[in-house]
Amino acid sequence: MITELGHFALILAFMVALVQTFVPMIGAHRRWQGWMAMAEPAATAQFLLIAMAFGALTWAFVTSDFSLRLVVLNSHSAKPMLYKITGVWGNHEGSVLLWVLIVALFGAMAAWFGAGLPPTLKARVLAVQGSIGAAFLGFVLFTSNPFVRLEVAPFDGQGLNPLLQDPGLAFHPPFLYLGYVGLSMAFSFAVAALIEGRVDAAWARWVRPWTLAAWIFLTVGIALGSWWAYYELGWGGFWFWDPVENASFMPWLLAAALLHSAIVVEKRESLKSWTILLAILAFGFSLIGTFIVRSGLLTSVHAFASDPRRGVFILLLLVLFTGGALTLFAARARAMEARGVFGLVSRESALVVNNILLAVSCFVVFFGTMWPIAAEMFFDRKLSVGAPYFNAAFTPFMVALGLVLPIGAMLPWKRGRLGRVLWSLRYAGMLAVALAALVWAMQADKTALGPVGLLIGSWVVFGALVDLWSRTGRGSGRALRLLRLPRADLGKAVAHCGMGVAIFAIAGLTAWEVEDIRVARIGQPFEVGGFTLTLDRVEQVRGPNYTSIMGSVELDRNGRRLAVLHPEKRDYIVSRMPTTEAAID
């Protein structure tokens, strides 16, 4: 009964989403207040109905309702409760339902907290958001219905893929989808602004929080996925340039560019058309990242053969939203006249450079990700584009971004003096060079990559700290004023420091990683990268839904015990699929 109620709630949500799409949009065009006011209750009702449907599906997984086909394929009565719940979105149908739920949640939040928006803009934003919800509710109902019943229910289910039974993967998809869908709000604001023909500082102030939230969620989601891949898949690093990774990284890059360009619109009312275009493209790449991966296009040109309806539906939605928005942009972009004029050496110019580097980096990744598919589809050639291409093509743009970032952050608006900024950063530069030289001298093999990575990374970090300190003014009490700085300044410093640390970490991992493949024998120590490892014992362990052969490995350095590592080889009872659990301390 609960399952049927969930299915019925989805149907009602689809109908409400259609009302939310058309009624407020017509009302805004005609200036009919009553029709525009329909947007808020419709957005709330759509969210509540989809939440009801998602709750019904979650209940089916929690109670192991094996009359539901999706539960049979992705759950088992012996699974821990955490993985019963995460099994809801550990499949195509459930993950798309989660996507639609978050679309509705963001639309409802815009309705609840958008009291300061002009009525026509608010109505159009909610109408566009409603159209996204309606389109993907149709996708769920017609091609990916999660509430399909079985005529004869089996005694138990087939279980969730063992690789997905991990805390990192439990929270990775929700955070990733929160990021993707957050960009749908920027998209809705962009389309609404194009229809109204007006982009100003107030519009940018509304767009930036949604974009910032989306970027943060994407960052957390990508980090969780990389962490999981590092210790679960044993890829030998946090990033492998896998197509699935790239699909989430591309909208992250464009969202970062959008964050910075929206600042220029807010402060100087420049780059209006470019900011609108970035908002459209960022959401467009989110659609690619979420649904093209799900359709299998990134792994095989024949992915649509498994279910042609899904592939065709996805392509139609991509054309409808991205193509439609770009067409509207082409027709209306000239009306977005920029007011602010700025010099070649200014913060505006630095942010333009920032945007160019991030956007070009995104399309470098896009080309490398999609070229093998295009080559096989159009030229019948099987190609593989791996890490060598991405490292060679992507890295120079990130190096350039790291070098100019501290300088651009300290330049004044409209017009500045480059010499004055460089003088302010002199100690940051000297300290970065000193650290890099120290690491170079301490190296045994004298590779340049690690010290260069430290040079650029520390330059970014120290530059961010100098910029933050410079905002406290002069005289006594600077430390107290530092704590009272606007949250935007503190957030910028944290983000830039994080980028600097990431640059050094990536370079250091690439330069100094050590791989040693050998057969370990109990009680016999061996050396790896200056550490001594000793296999102490091997024992059998039984988990909640698996059996495991666990090793106990002692890690020492210079005769001092650092840790005891416990690598495992697990065999899951239901799927009989062995997995390797790396030991990382």
C-alpha positions in Angstrom: 0.0 0.0 0.0 2.8 2.4 0.9 4.5 1.7 -2.4 1.3 2.5 -4.4 1.0 5.7 -2.4 4.5 6.6 -3.4 3.8 6.0 -7.0 0.6 8.0 -6.9 2.5 10.9 -5.2 5.0 10.9 -8.1 2.1 11.2 -10.6 0.6 14.1 -8.6 4.0 15.8 -8.3 4.3 15.6 -12.1 1.0 17.3 -12.6 1.8 20.0 -10.0 5.2 20.6 -11.7 3.4 21.2 -15.0 1.2 23.8 -13.2 4.3 25.4 -11.7 5.9 25.5 -15.1 3.1 27.2 -17.1 0.9 29.2 -14.7 3.5 31.5 -13.1 5.3 32.0 -16.4 2.0 33.2 -18.1 1.2 35.2 -15.1 4.6 37.0 -15.2 4.1 37.7 -18.9 0.6 39.1 -18.4 1.3 40.7 -15.0 -1.4 38.7 -13.4 -0.6 38.6 -9.7 -2.8 35.7 -8.8 -1.2 33.5 -11.4 2.3 34.5 -10.3 1.4 33.7 -6.7 0.7 30.1 -7.7 4.4 29.5 -8.0 5.1 29.3 -4.3 2.4 26.8 -3.2 3.1 24.7 -6.3 6.8 24.5 -5.5 6.0 23.5 -1.9 3.5 20.9 -3.0 5.8 19.4 -5.5 8.5 19.0 -2.9 6.2 17.4 -0.4 4.8 14.9 -2.9 8.2 13.9 -4.1 9.5 13.6 -0.5 6.5 11.3 0.1 7.4 9.1 -2.8 11.1 9.0 -1.8 10.1 8.1 1.7 7.9 5.3 0.4 10.8 3.9 -1.6 13.2 4.2 1.4 10.6 2.4 3.6 10.5 -0.5 1.0 14.3 -0.9 1.3 14.4 -0.6 5.1 11.6 -3.2 5.5 13.1 -5.5 2.7 9.9 -5.4 0.7 10.9 -7.9 -2.0 7.7 -7.5 -3.9 9.4 -4.4 -5.4 11.7 -5.2 -8.3 14.2 -2.4 -7.3 14.6 -3.8 -3.8 15.2 -7.3 -5.0 18.0 -6.1 -7.4 19.7 -3.9 -4.9 19.1 -5.1 -1.3 19.2 -8.2 0.9 17.8 -8.9 4.3 21.3 -9.5 5.8 22.6 -6.1 4.8 23.5 -3.5 7.5 20.8 -0.8 7.8 23.1 1.9 6.5 23.5 0.1 3.2 19.8 -0.8 3.0 19.2 3.0 3.0 21.9 3.8 0.6 20.7 1.1 -1.7 17.8 3.5 -2.4 20.1 5.6 -4.6 22.7 2.9 -5.4 20.9 2.2 -8.7 19.6 4.1 -11.8 15.9 4.5 -10.8 16.6 5.5 -7.2 19.3 7.9 -8.0 17.1 9.7 -10.6 14.4 10.0 -7.9 16.9 11.5 -5.5 17.9 14.0 -8.2 14.2 15.0 -8.7 13.7 15.3 -4.9 16.7 17.7 -4.6 15.4 19.7 -7.6 12.1 20.1 -5.8 13.8 20.9 -2.5 15.8 23.8 -4.0 12.7 25.1 -5.8 10.8 25.0 -2.5 13.7 26.8 -0.7 13.6 29.5 -3.4 9.9 29.9 -2.8 10.3 30.0 1.0 13.3 32.4 1.2 12.8 34.5 -1.9 10.6 37.1 -0.4 13.0 39.9 -1.5 12.9 38.9 -5.2 10.9 41.0 -7.6 7.6 39.2 -8.2 8.0 38.6 -11.9 11.6 37.4 -11.5 10.6 35.0 -8.7 7.7 33.6 -10.7 9.9 33.0 -13.7 12.7 31.4 -11.7 10.2 29.0 -10.0 8.6 28.3 -13.4 11.9 27.3 -14.9 12.8 25.2 -11.9 9.4 23.6 -12.1 10.0 22.8 -15.8 13.2 21.0 -14.8 11.3 19.0 -12.2 8.5 18.2 -14.6 10.9 17.0 -17.3 12.7 14.6 -15.0 9.6 13.5 -13.2 8.4 12.5 -16.7 11.8 10.7 -17.2 11.2 8.8 -13.9 7.6 7.9 -14.6 8.0 6.8 -18.3 11.4 5.2 -18.4 12.8 4.7 -14.8 9.8 3.9 -12.5 11.2 2.7 -9.2 7.9 1.3 -8.0 7.6 -1.6 -10.4 6.0 -4.6 -8.6 6.9 -8.3 -9.2 4.1 -10.8 -9.7 5.9 -13.3 -7.5 8.1 -11.9 -4.7 11.3 -13.9 -4.0 12.4 -14.9 -0.5 15.4 -12.6 -0.5 17.2 -10.0 -2.7 20.4 -10.0 -4.7 22.1 -7.5 -2.5 23.9 -4.2 -3.3 27.2 -4.3 -5.2 29.9 -4.9 -2.6 32.0 -2.0 -3.9 29.1 0.4 -3.0 28.9 -0.9 0.6 31.1 1.7 2.0 30.6 4.9 4.1 32.3 7.0 1.5 29.9 5.9 -1.2 27.0 6.1 1.1 27.2 9.9 1.1 29.0 10.6 -2.1 25.9 10.6 -4.4 23.7 12.9 -2.3 26.5 15.5 -2.0 27.2 15.2 -5.7 23.5 15.7 -6.6 23.2 18.6 -4.2 26.0 20.2 -6.2 24.5 19.4 -9.6 21.0 20.6 -8.6 22.4 23.7 -6.9 23.6 24.7 -10.4 20.0 24.3 -11.6 19.1 27.3 -9.5 21.7 29.4 -11.2 20.4 28.1 -14.5 16.8 29.1 -13.6 17.9 32.6 -12.5 19.9 33.0 -15.8 16.9 31.9 -18.0 14.5 34.1 -16.0 16.9 37.1 -16.4 17.1 36.5 -20.1 13.4 36.5 -20.4 13.1 39.7 -18.3 16.1 41.3 -20.2 17.7 42.5 -17.0 20.8 41.5 -15.1 22.1 43.7 -12.3 23.9 43.6 -9.0 20.8 42.5 -7.2 20.4 39.5 -9.5 24.1 38.6 -8.9 23.6 38.7 -5.1 20.8 36.2 -5.5 22.7 33.9 -7.8 26.0 33.7 -5.8 24.7 31.9 -2.7 23.1 29.1 -4.8 26.3 28.8 -6.9 28.5 28.8 -3.8 26.4 26.1 -2.1 26.5 24.0 -5.3 30.2 24.4 -5.6 30.8 23.4 -1.9 28.5 20.3 -2.3 30.3 19.3 -5.5 33.7 19.7 -3.7 32.6 17.5 -0.9 31.0 14.9 -3.2 34.1 14.8 -5.5 36.4 14.5 -2.4 34.3 11.6 -1.0 34.4 9.8 -4.3 38.1 10.3 -4.7 38.7 9.1 -1.1 36.6 6.0 -1.8 38.4 5.3 -5.1 41.8 5.6 -3.4 41.3 3.0 -0.7 38.5 0.8 -2.3 39.5 0.5 -5.9 43.2 0.7 -5.3 43.8 3.1 -8.2 47.1 4.3 -6.6 46.0 7.9 -6.2 43.1 10.2 -5.6 42.5 11.0 -9.2 42.6 8.7 -12.2 41.0 10.9 -14.9 38.3 8.3 -15.2 35.3 9.5 -17.3 33.0 9.2 -14.3 35.4 11.5 -12.3 35.7 13.9 -15.2 31.9 14.1 -15.5 31.6 15.7 -12.0 34.8 17.7 -12.3 33.7 19.7 -15.4 30.7 21.4 -13.8 32.9 22.0 -10.7 35.3 24.0 -12.9 32.5 26.0 -14.5 30.9 26.6 -11.1 34.2 28.0 -9.8 34.3 30.3 -12.9 30.7 31.4 -12.3 31.3 32.2 -8.7 34.1 34.6 -9.7 32.3 36.2 -12.7 29.2 36.8 -10.5 31.4 38.9 -8.2 32.2 41.2 -11.2 28.5 41.6 -12.0 27.7 42.4 -8.4 30.5 44.8 -7.8 31.0 46.4 -11.2 28.0 45.3 -13.4 30.3 43.9 -16.0 30.6 40.5 -17.6 26.8 40.1 -17.6 26.5 38.1 -20.8 29.4 35.9 -19.9 28.0 35.2 -16.4 24.7 34.2 -17.9 26.5 31.9 -20.4 28.5 30.3 -17.6 25.3 29.6 -15.6 23.7 27.8 -18.6 26.9 25.8 -19.4 27.5 24.8 -15.8 24.0 23.3 -15.5 24.4 21.8 -19.0 27.6 20.0 -17.8 25.7 18.9 -14.7 23.2 17.2 -16.9 25.9 15.5 -18.8 27.6 14.4 -15.6 24.5 13.0 -14.0 22.6 11.4 -16.9 25.1 10.6 -19.6 27.1 8.6 -17.1 23.9 6.8 -16.0 23.1 6.0 -19.6 26.5 4.4 -20.2 27.5 6.7 -23.0 30.9 7.4 -21.3 31.8 3.7 -21.4 30.3 2.4 -24.7 28.8 3.9 -27.8 26.2 1.1 -27.6 25.0 2.0 -24.1 21.5 3.1 -25.5 21.0 -0.4 -26.7 20.3 -1.6 -23.2 17.3 0.7 -22.9 16.9 3.0 -25.9 14.1 5.0 -24.3 16.3 6.3 -21.6 19.0 7.4 -24.0 16.6 9.2 -26.3 14.8 10.8 -23.4 18.1 12.0 -21.9 19.2 13.5 -25.2 15.9 15.2 -25.7 16.2 16.8 -22.2 19.7 18.0 -22.9 18.6 19.6 -26.1 15.5 21.1 -24.5 17.2 22.8 -21.6 20.7 23.5 -22.7 19.9 24.1 -26.4 16.8 26.1 -25.6 18.7 28.3 -23.1 21.6 28.9 -25.5 19.1 29.9 -28.2 17.5 32.3 -25.8 20.9 33.6 -24.8 21.8 34.2 -28.5 18.7 36.2 -29.0 18.9 38.3 -25.8 22.6 38.5 -24.8 23.1 41.9 -26.6 20.6 43.5 -24.4 22.8 42.8 -21.4 24.9 46.0 -21.6 27.9 46.2 -19.3 28.3 49.4 -17.4 31.6 49.1 -15.6 34.8 50.0 -17.4 38.0 48.7 -16.1 41.7 48.9 -16.9 44.1 46.1 -18.1 45.6 45.9 -14.6 42.6 45.5 -12.3 40.7 42.9 -10.3 38.1 42.7 -13.1 40.9 41.8 -15.6 42.3 39.2 -13.2 38.9 37.6 -12.8 38.5 37.5 -16.6 41.9 35.6 -16.7 40.6 33.4 -14.0 37.4 32.6 -16.0 39.3 32.0 -19.2 41.7 29.5 -17.5 38.9 27.6 -15.7 36.7 27.5 -18.8 39.5 26.3 -21.1 40.5 23.7 -18.5 36.9 22.4 -18.5 36.8 22.0 -22.3 40.2 20.3 -22.2 38.7 17.7 -19.9 35.6 17.5 -22.0 37.5 16.9 -25.1 39.6 14.2 -23.6 36.6 12.5 -22.0 34.4 12.5 -25.1 36.9 12.1 -27.9 37.1 8.2 -27.6 33.4 8.0 -27.9 33.3 10.4 -30.9 36.1 8.5 -32.6 34.4 5.2 -32.3 31.0 6.6 -33.1 32.0 8.6 -36.2 35.3 7.0 -37.4 34.9 3.4 -36.1 38.2 3.8 -34.2 38.8 2.6 -30.7 40.9 5.1 -28.8 41.9 5.5 -25.2 42.7 8.9 -23.7 44.3 8.5 -20.3 46.3 10.4 -17.7 49.2 11.4 -20.0 46.9 13.5 -22.1 45.1 15.1 -19.2 48.3 15.8 -17.2 50.0 17.4 -20.3 46.9 19.4 -21.4 45.3 20.3 -18.1 48.3 21.0 -15.8 49.6 24.2 -17.6 46.3 26.0 -17.1 46.2 25.1 -13.4 49.8 26.2 -13.0 49.0 29.6 -14.6 45.9 29.9 -12.4 48.0 29.2 -9.3 50.6 31.8 -10.3 48.2 34.6 -11.0 45.7 33.9 -8.2 47.4 35.7 -5.3 48.1 38.7 -7.6 44.6 39.0 -8.9 43.1 38.7 -5.4 45.0 41.8 -4.2 44.4 44.0 -7.2 41.9 46.8 -6.6 38.7 47.3 -8.7 38.7 49.3 -11.9 42.5 50.1 -12.0 45.5 49.1 -10.0 49.3 49.1 -10.0 51.0 45.7 -10.5 54.2 46.8 -8.9 52.5 47.7 -5.6 50.7 44.3 -5.4 53.9 42.4 -6.2 55.7 44.4 -3.4 53.0 43.5 -1.0 53.5 39.8 -1.9 57.3 39.8 -1.6 57.5 37.9 1.6 55.0 35.3 0.4 57.1 34.8 -2.7 60.4 34.6 -0.8 59.0 32.1 1.8 57.6 29.9 -1.0 60.9 29.9 -2.8 62.7 29.1 0.4 60.4 26.1 1.2 60.8 24.8 -2.3 64.6 25.1 -2.1 64.7 23.3 1.2 62.6 20.4 -0.2 64.8 20.2 -3.3 67.9 20.0 -1.1 66.3 17.2 1.1 65.4 15.0 -1.9 67.5 12.0 -2.6 66.6 11.7 -6.3 66.3 15.5 -7.1 63.0 15.4 -9.0 61.7 18.9 -9.8 57.9 18.1 -9.7 57.6 18.0 -5.9 59.5 21.2 -5.1 57.7 23.0 -8.0 54.4 21.9 -6.7 55.3 23.1 -3.2 56.5 26.4 -4.7 53.2 27.1 -6.5 51.0 25.7 -3.7 52.8 27.7 -0.9 52.7 30.8 -3.1 48.9 30.5 -3.3 48.5 29.8 0.5 50.9 32.6 1.6 49.3 34.9 -0.9 45.9 34.2 0.5 47.1 34.9 4.0 48.8 38.1 3.0 45.6 39.2 1.3 43.5 38.4 4.4 45.9 40.3 6.7 46.0 43.3 4.4 42.3 43.7 4.9 42.7 44.4 8.6 44.1 47.9 8.0 47.0 49.4 9.9 47.8 50.1 13.5 47.0 48.1 16.6 44.1 45.7 17.0 44.6 44.0 13.6 44.2 40.5 15.1 40.8 41.5 16.5 39.8 43.1 13.2 40.8 39.9 11.5 38.1 38.0 13.3 35.6 40.6 12.4 36.2 40.5 8.6 33.3 39.7 6.4 32.6 36.0 5.9 33.2 36.4 2.2 36.8 37.4 2.9 37.4 34.5 5.2 35.7 32.1 2.8 37.9 33.3 0.0 41.0 32.8 2.0 40.0 29.2 3.0 39.1 28.3 -0.6 42.4 29.7 -2.0 44.4 28.0 0.8 42.6 24.8 0.0 43.6 25.1 -3.7 47.2 25.7 -2.7 47.3 22.6 -0.5 45.7 20.6 -3.3 48.3 21.7 -5.8 51.2 20.7 -3.5 49.4 17.4 -2.6 48.9 16.4 -6.2 52.4 17.3 -7.2 53.9 15.5 -4.2 51.9 12.4 -4.7 52.9 12.2 -8.3 56.6 12.9 -7.6 57.2 10.8 -4.5 54.8 7.8 -4.7 56.5 4.4 -4.4 55.1 1.2 -5.8 56.5 -2.2 -4.7 54.8 -5.5 -5.7 56.0 -8.6 -3.8 54.9 -11.7 -2.0 55.0 -11.1 1.8 55.8 -14.0 4.2 54.8 -14.1 7.8 57.6 -12.7 10.0 59.9 -11.6 7.2 60.3 -7.7 7.2 60.8 -5.8 3.9 61.6 -2.2 3.0 59.4 0.1 1.0 60.2 3.8 0.6 62.2 4.0 3.8 59.6 2.2 5.9 59.8 -1.4 7.3 56.8 -3.6 6.9 56.3 -7.0 8.6 53.4 -9.4 8.0 52.6 -10.5 11.5 49.6 -12.8 11.0 46.7 -13.7 8.8 43.3 -14.5 10.2 39.7 -15.1 9.2 37.1 -12.5 10.3 33.3 -12.5 9.9 31.5 -9.3 9.2 27.8 -8.5 9.1 27.3 -9.8 5.6 30.7 -11.0 4.5 33.7 -13.2 5.5 37.2 -11.8 5.4 40.8 -12.9 5.3 42.6 -10.1 7.3 46.3 -9.5 7.5 48.1 -7.7 10.3 51.1 -5.7 9.0 53.4 -3.8 11.3 54.7 -0.5 10.0 58.1 0.7 11.4 60.6 3.4 10.7 64.1 3.6 12.2 63.1 0.9 14.7 60.0 2.8 16.0 56.5 1.3 15.6 54.2 3.7 13.7 51.1 1.7 13.1 49.6 -1.8 12.6 47.8 -2.1 9.2 44.9 -4.4 8.5 44.4 -5.1 4.8 41.5 -7.5 4.0 40.2 -9.7 1.2 36.4 -9.9 1.7 34.0 -12.3 0.2 30.4 -11.1 0.3 27.9 -13.9 1.2 25.1 -13.0 -1.2 27.0 -11.9 -4.4 30.1 -14.1 -3.8 32.1 -11.2 -5.1 35.6 -10.8 -3.6 36.8 -7.3 -2.8 40.1 -5.9 -1.6 40.1 -3.5 1.4 43.3 -1.5 1.4 45.0 -0.7 4.7 45.6 3.1 5.0 46.7 4.8 8.1 
